[in-house]
C-alpha cells in the first residue's frame, strides 16, 4: 500500500526531483504544498510544475499576511536582525513551511512529510519545527537521501521527464548593485511599521515595497526594517533591559537558526518585547548600498 507524503515544494530543481524520488524510493503518493510568502513568481505556474513533476495534488497557501505579521514582525521587534545577523531572514520561512506541512498532513491524513533542503542545517530547522508541532510525523530529507551531485540531479530529472527549471542551485556570484545608494524612511507606530517614504501601507504591501527597493542593493527588506526599528527602540529601552539586550538578541537568533521557533523560550521573549512596543514610535531613515544597511537619522 502506498504511503502519502506531503512535500514542501518551491518549484526549484531539487524539490521537483524530490517528487519522482519519493514515488520511486518510498512508494509514495506525493502531495505538494506551496506556501506563498511573497515570492515574485506566479504560484499557479509553480503548482502546474509540481503536477507535471508527478505530484498527485498541489496545495497553494497564501500565507503572506501570516508570515509578515506573525513571523517577520516579532523578529523585527526582538532586535535580533542586526548587521551581524543579516542572513537571519533566510531562515525565517522554514518554521512557516513546517506549519504548512503539518496542517496539510492532517487534512490529507498523511503520516509523513518531506523537504528538499540542500544542507543538513537547513533541513534540521524544518525537522525540528515539524516535530515540535507533531512529533508523530516522519520527516524525509530527500536531498540527504540521494546525495546527488548537481549534474546527477539534472540527469535524474531529465530521465523522469521533469520540466526544466531554474533556481535549484545557488548562484556563484551577485551582480553589482546600483551605483547610487537608496535612502528609505520608515515610520513606526507602537512598534509596527506603517509608512515607507511617507506612503502609508498595510504590512504585506510595506514588506513587498521594501524588498523591491532593497533587493537590487543586496539587502533584505527585513534587515532594513529591523535596523530602523532597533534605532527607535534603543531610545526607549529601560536601562536595566538595555544591558541584557545583546545576549537576548543572540538567544533569539539562535532559536530561529536551530529550528526552535515553536518553543516556550521564543514565545517568552516575544511576550516581553511586546510590552515595550507602545513606546516605539517615530521615523528612522536608512541608507542601503552594496549589501550594507545603516541608519543615518531618526526622529522619535
Secondary structure, 3 states (H helix, E strand, C coil): CCEEEEEECCCCHHHHHHHHHHHHHCCEEEEEEEEECCCCCCHHHHHHHHHHCCCCEEEEEECHHHHHHHHHHHHHHHCCCCHHHCCCHHHHHHHHHHHHHHHHHHHHCCCEEEECCCCHHHHHHHHHHHHHHCCCCEEEEHHHHHCCCHHHHHHHHHHCCCCCCCCCCCCCCCCCCCCCCEEEEEEEECCEEEEECCEECCHHHHHHHHHHHHHCCCCCHHHHHHHHHHHHHCCCCCHHHHCCHHHHHHHHHHHHHCCCCCCHHHHHHHHHHHCCHHHCCEEEEEEEECCEEEEEEEEC
